Amino acid sequence: MGSGAALVDRAGVHRLRNLGPRSAAMLADAGIETVGDLRALGAAGAFRRLRFMGAKPSRNLLWAMAAGLQGRDWRTLDEAEKAALGAALLD
């Protein structure tokens, strides 16, 4: 991983596209504060942790996290990508 990626990984999750203050606060409450924390867990892993911690995340947040890690708008995810993310929750 290059130094640019390391800098991004240390950035707060609020810096990711699609994630606003409420999403960032929910993630922080679950111990997911940086882009690197989110990347390490993946969107599905973070979603499962949020549920385990008692939060009630929406599927839109799942899609927002996944797309944000790719630098994409969540609305660009196609149905196959959304289905794969949903299936990953069952792993």
Secondary structure, DSSP 4 states (H G I P E B T S, - for coil): --HHHHHHHHSBGGGSTT--HHHHHHHHHTT--BHHHHHHHHHHHHHHHHHHTT----HHHHHHHHHHHTT--GGG--HHHHHHHHHHTT-
